[in-house]
Amino acid sequence: MNCLVSIFGICGINVKSNVMDTDYLSNETYEAVIVTAERFNHDLTLRFGCLSYGCENEYEYLQKAEKMIKKWQKEKYFEDLMDDIFFGKPPKEEDFRNTLSKILNNINEVRKIPFEKRTFEFQ
């Protein structure tokens, strides 16, 4: 539980009664968001991974991921945001912005796949 508490603290998540995990995401969503973030930087993966703990299902996860990206893209103090996300070792801003756009595009592509056609590793 201490590990979860520290993860929730980092991500600023209010824990719901039924905690979701990235294991409950479809393979398509996992690839679109988590794997794309990981290819860029593990610290970014932590943000998207933690986001799942505050969701009840994949639909909500995709909505929250999209909302988080759009909020970040509009951030007035983007350099400070990057400093926070990447624990003081931010990447090049252009690379980060491109990755956010790619994840957002990936989310839109996943939404085109009917839920019953998505594949799941652990269900």
PASEBA-1860 file (N, C-alpha, C; in nm, 3 decimals):
! residues 123
1> MNCLVSIF> 0.082/-0.120/0.000/0.000/0.000/0.000/0.086/0.126/0.000 ~ 0.201/0.124/0.066/0.286/0.242/0.067/0.329/0.281/-0.073 ~ 0.357/0.183/-0.157/0.395/0.209/-0.295/0.281/0.280/-0.368 ~ 0.158/0.230/-0.351/0.044/0.292/-0.416/0.020/0.433/-0.365 ~ 0.036/0.451/-0.236/0.016/0.583/-0.178/0.116/0.680/-0.238 ~ 0.242/0.639/-0.254/0.341/0.730/-0.310/0.314/0.756/-0.458 ~ 0.267/0.657/-0.532/0.231/0.678/-0.672/0.116/0.777/-0.681 ~ 0.013/0.759/-0.599/-0.100/0.849/-0.602/-0.057/0.990/-0.564
9> GICGINVK> 0.035/1.002/-0.471/0.084/1.132/-0.431/0.156/1.203/-0.544 ~ 0.238/1.130/-0.618/0.310/1.187/-0.732/0.212/1.236/-0.838 ~ 0.110/1.158/-0.861/0.016/1.188/-0.970/-0.099/1.277/-0.926 ~ -0.116/1.298/-0.797/-0.226/1.380/-0.748/-0.362/1.319/-0.775 ~ -0.375/1.190/-0.751/-0.497/1.117/-0.781/-0.578/1.091/-0.655 ~ -0.708/1.112/-0.666/-0.800/1.071/-0.561/-0.839/0.927/-0.590 ~ -0.809/0.838/-0.498/-0.834/0.696/-0.519/-0.984/0.666/-0.508 ~ -1.037/0.595/-0.607/-1.176/0.551/-0.603/-1.181/0.413/-0.541
17> SNVMDTDY> -1.300/0.366/-0.511/-1.313/0.237/-0.445/-1.263/0.122/-0.532 ~ -1.293/0.123/-0.661/-1.243/0.017/-0.747/-1.132/0.076/-0.834 ~ -1.010/0.046/-0.797/-0.892/0.103/-0.861/-0.860/0.027/-0.989 ~ -0.853/0.100/-1.098/-0.815/0.042/-1.225/-0.663/0.042/-1.236 ~ -0.612/-0.036/-1.326/-0.469/-0.047/-1.348/-0.448/-0.053/-1.498 ~ -0.328/-0.027/-1.545/-0.301/-0.033/-1.689/-0.323/-0.173/-1.745 ~ -0.320/-0.275/-1.660/-0.347/-0.412/-1.705/-0.488/-0.427/-1.762 ~ -0.578/-0.339/-1.724/-0.717/-0.346/-1.769/-0.741/-0.271/-1.901
25> LSNETYEA> -0.638/-0.205/-1.952/-0.651/-0.137/-2.080/-0.640/-0.238/-2.193 ~ -0.708/-0.209/-2.303/-0.694/-0.296/-2.420/-0.551/-0.285/-2.473 ~ -0.510/-0.384/-2.547/-0.377/-0.380/-2.607/-0.362/-0.258/-2.697 ~ -0.469/-0.221/-2.764/-0.465/-0.106/-2.854/-0.443/0.025/-2.778 ~ -0.513/0.041/-2.668/-0.496/0.162/-2.587/-0.360/0.163/-2.520 ~ -0.318/0.049/-2.469/-0.188/0.039/-2.403/-0.076/0.079/-2.501 ~ -0.083/0.027/-2.622/0.018/0.060/-2.724/0.010/0.208/-2.762 ~ -0.110/0.258/-2.781/-0.131/0.396/-2.825/-0.079/0.499/-2.725
33> VIVTAERF> -0.096/0.470/-2.597/-0.062/0.569/-2.495/0.064/0.528/-2.418 ~ 0.058/0.417/-2.349/0.166/0.378/-2.258/0.296/0.349/-2.334 ~ 0.288/0.268/-2.437/0.409/0.231/-2.512/0.467/0.352/-2.584 ~ 0.380/0.435/-2.641/0.429/0.556/-2.708/0.499/0.649/-2.609 ~ 0.440/0.665/-2.491/0.504/0.747/-2.387/0.637/0.687/-2.345 ~ 0.642/0.556/-2.327/0.764/0.488/-2.283/0.876/0.501/-2.387 ~ 0.840/0.493/-2.513/0.941/0.510/-2.619/1.005/0.649/-2.611 ~ 0.928/0.745/-2.563/0.981/0.880/-2.551/1.062/0.897/-2.422
41> NHDLTLRF> 0.999/0.865/-2.309/1.067/0.886/-2.180/0.987/0.816/-2.070 ~ 1.055/0.741/-1.987/0.989/0.666/-1.881/0.910/0.757/-1.786 ~ 0.960/0.877/-1.762/0.889/0.968/-1.672/0.752/1.005/-1.727 ~ 0.741/1.014/-1.858/0.610/1.042/-1.918/0.517/0.922/-1.901 ~ 0.573/0.803/-1.911/0.496/0.681/-1.891/0.434/0.678/-1.751 ~ 0.509/0.724/-1.653/0.457/0.727/-1.515/0.330/0.809/-1.506 ~ 0.328/0.922/-1.574/0.209/1.009/-1.570/0.087/0.941/-1.629 ~ 0.107/0.877/-1.745/-0.006/0.810/-1.809/-0.044/0.682/-1.736
49> GCLSYGCE> 0.052/0.616/-1.676/0.022/0.496/-1.598/-0.056/0.530/-1.473 ~ -0.013/0.632/-1.403/-0.082/0.675/-1.281/-0.225/0.719/-1.310 ~ -0.246/0.774/-1.426/-0.379/0.821/-1.464/-0.482/0.709/-1.459 ~ -0.440/0.588/-1.488/-0.535/0.475/-1.490/-0.593/0.447/-1.351 ~ -0.518/0.475/-1.246/-0.565/0.447/-1.110/-0.686/0.531/-1.072 ~ -0.708/0.642/-1.140/-0.822/0.727/-1.110/-0.940/0.704/-1.202 ~ -0.936/0.595/-1.279/-1.041/0.568/-1.378/-1.117/0.439/-1.345 ~ -1.240/0.434/-1.394/-1.321/0.314/-1.375/-1.318/0.222/-1.495
57> NEYEYLQK> -1.285/0.276/-1.614/-1.284/0.194/-1.735/-1.197/0.259/-1.842 ~ -1.182/0.190/-1.953/-1.097/0.239/-2.061/-1.150/0.368/-2.123 ~ -1.279/0.377/-2.137/-1.341/0.498/-2.192/-1.300/0.620/-2.109 ~ -1.313/0.609/-1.979/-1.276/0.719/-1.890/-1.127/0.747/-1.899 ~ -1.046/0.642/-1.908/-0.901/0.659/-1.919/-0.865/0.740/-2.044 ~ -0.924/0.705/-2.158/-0.894/0.777/-2.282/-0.938/0.924/-2.272 ~ -1.052/0.947/-2.209/-1.099/1.085/-2.191/-1.001/1.165/-2.105 ~ -0.959/1.104/-1.994/-0.868/1.175/-1.903/-0.730/1.196/-1.966
65> AEKMIKKW> -0.684/1.099/-2.042/-0.554/1.114/-2.109/-0.562/1.228/-2.210 ~ -0.669/1.232/-2.286/-0.687/1.340/-2.383/-0.694/1.475/-2.313 ~ -0.770/1.482/-2.208/-0.785/1.608/-2.133/-0.650/1.654/-2.075 ~ -0.574/1.560/-2.022/-0.444/1.594/-1.964/-0.350/1.648/-2.072 ~ -0.347/1.583/-2.188/-0.261/1.628/-2.297/-0.301/1.769/-2.343 ~ -0.429/1.790/-2.362/-0.475/1.921/-2.408/-0.445/2.031/-2.306 ~ -0.457/1.996/-2.179/-0.422/2.093/-2.074/-0.273/2.125/-2.080 ~ -0.191/2.021/-2.094/-0.047/2.044/-2.104/-0.012/2.128/-2.226
73> QKEKYFED> -0.075/2.100/-2.339/-0.045/2.173/-2.462/-0.076/2.322/-2.450 ~ -0.172/2.358/-2.364/-0.210/2.498/-2.344/-0.136/2.565/-2.229 ~ -0.056/2.490/-2.158/0.012/2.539/-2.038/0.095/2.664/-2.070 ~ 0.070/2.770/-1.996/0.141/2.896/-2.014/0.289/2.881/-1.977 ~ 0.316/2.808/-1.871/0.453/2.789/-1.823/0.500/2.649/-1.859 ~ 0.509/2.624/-1.990/0.538/2.491/-2.041/0.672/2.438/-1.992 ~ 0.772/2.524/-1.984/0.904/2.479/-1.938/0.898/2.429/-1.794 ~ 0.822/2.498/-1.710/0.805/2.454/-1.571/0.731/2.322/-1.565
81> LMDDIFFG> 0.630/2.306/-1.650/0.555/2.181/-1.658/0.649/2.066/-1.694 ~ 0.732/2.087/-1.796/0.826/1.983/-1.837/0.923/1.950/-1.724 ~ 0.967/2.052/-1.653/1.057/2.031/-1.540/0.993/1.941/-1.435 ~ 0.864/1.963/-1.409/0.790/1.881/-1.312/0.772/1.737/-1.362 ~ 0.727/1.723/-1.484/0.699/1.590/-1.539/0.826/1.505/-1.546 ~ 0.936/1.568/-1.585/1.060/1.494/-1.608/1.161/1.511/-1.495 ~ 1.111/1.546/-1.377/1.191/1.551/-1.255/1.321/1.630/-1.273 ~ 1.309/1.748/-1.335/1.424/1.837/-1.348/1.516/1.807/-1.464
89> KPPKEEDF> 1.481/1.707/-1.545/1.564/1.673/-1.661/1.476/1.670/-1.786 ~ 1.426/1.788/-1.825/1.331/1.791/-1.936/1.397/1.762/-2.071 ~ 1.320/1.702/-2.161/1.368/1.678/-2.298/1.355/1.808/-2.379 ~ 1.386/1.800/-2.506/1.364/1.915/-2.594/1.214/1.939/-2.605 ~ 1.176/2.065/-2.594/1.034/2.100/-2.595/0.964/2.051/-2.722 ~ 1.027/2.070/-2.837/0.965/2.029/-2.963/0.939/1.878/-2.966 ~ 1.035/1.801/-2.914/1.019/1.655/-2.911/0.903/1.615/-2.820 ~ 0.893/1.682/-2.707/0.784/1.652/-2.613/0.649/1.689/-2.674
97> RNTLSKIL> 0.641/1.806/-2.733/0.516/1.849/-2.797/0.475/1.753/-2.909 ~ 0.573/1.708/-2.987/0.543/1.613/-3.095/0.492/1.480/-3.039 ~ 0.549/1.436/-2.928/0.505/1.311/-2.865/0.363/1.326/-2.812 ~ 0.331/1.438/-2.751/0.195/1.461/-2.702/0.096/1.457/-2.818 ~ 0.131/1.520/-2.928/0.044/1.519/-3.046/0.027/1.378/-3.100 ~ 0.134/1.302/-3.099/0.128/1.163/-3.148/0.035/1.080/-3.059 ~ 0.047/1.095/-2.928/-0.039/1.020/-2.836/-0.185/1.061/-2.857 ~ -0.209/1.189/-2.875/-0.345/1.238/-2.898/-0.401/1.178/-3.028
105> NNINEVRK> -0.322/1.174/-3.132/-0.365/1.112/-3.257/-0.392/0.962/-3.237 ~ -0.306/0.897/-3.161/-0.324/0.755/-3.132/-0.456/0.730/-3.058 ~ -0.488/0.816/-2.964/-0.614/0.803/-2.889/-0.731/0.811/-2.985 ~ -0.726/0.905/-3.078/-0.835/0.918/-3.176/-0.847/0.794/-3.264 ~ -0.736/0.733/-3.297/-0.738/0.609/-3.376/-0.798/0.493/-3.297 ~ -0.764/0.484/-3.170/-0.819/0.377/-3.085/-0.970/0.393/-3.074 ~ -1.017/0.513/-3.062/-1.161/0.537/-3.050/-1.239/0.489/-3.172 ~ -1.173/0.480/-3.284/-1.238/0.431/-3.405/-1.261/0.279/-3.402
113> IPFEKRTF> -1.191/0.212/-3.312/-1.204/0.066/-3.300/-1.318/0.037/-3.203 ~ -1.422/-0.033/-3.246/-1.530/-0.067/-3.153/-1.473/-0.144/-3.032 ~ -1.526/-0.114/-2.916/-1.474/-0.174/-2.794/-1.469/-0.327/-2.802 ~ -1.573/-0.388/-2.858/-1.579/-0.534/-2.865/-1.475/-0.592/-2.962 ~ -1.414/-0.508/-3.043/-1.311/-0.554/-3.138/-1.169/-0.537/-3.081 ~ -1.158/-0.469/-2.968/-1.027/-0.449/-2.906/-0.984/-0.577/-2.834 ~ -0.854/-0.596/-2.824/-0.801/-0.716/-2.760/-0.747/-0.683/-2.622 ~ -0.759/-0.782/-2.533/-0.717/-0.763/-2.395/-0.623/-0.876/-2.354
121> EFQ> -0.517/-0.838/-2.289/-0.416/-0.935/-2.244/-0.460/-1.008/-2.117 ~ -0.524/-0.937/-2.024/-0.549/-0.993/-1.892/-0.695/-1.011/-1.857 ~ -0.783/-1.015/-1.953/-0.925/-1.031/-1.918/-0.981/-1.157/-1.976
END
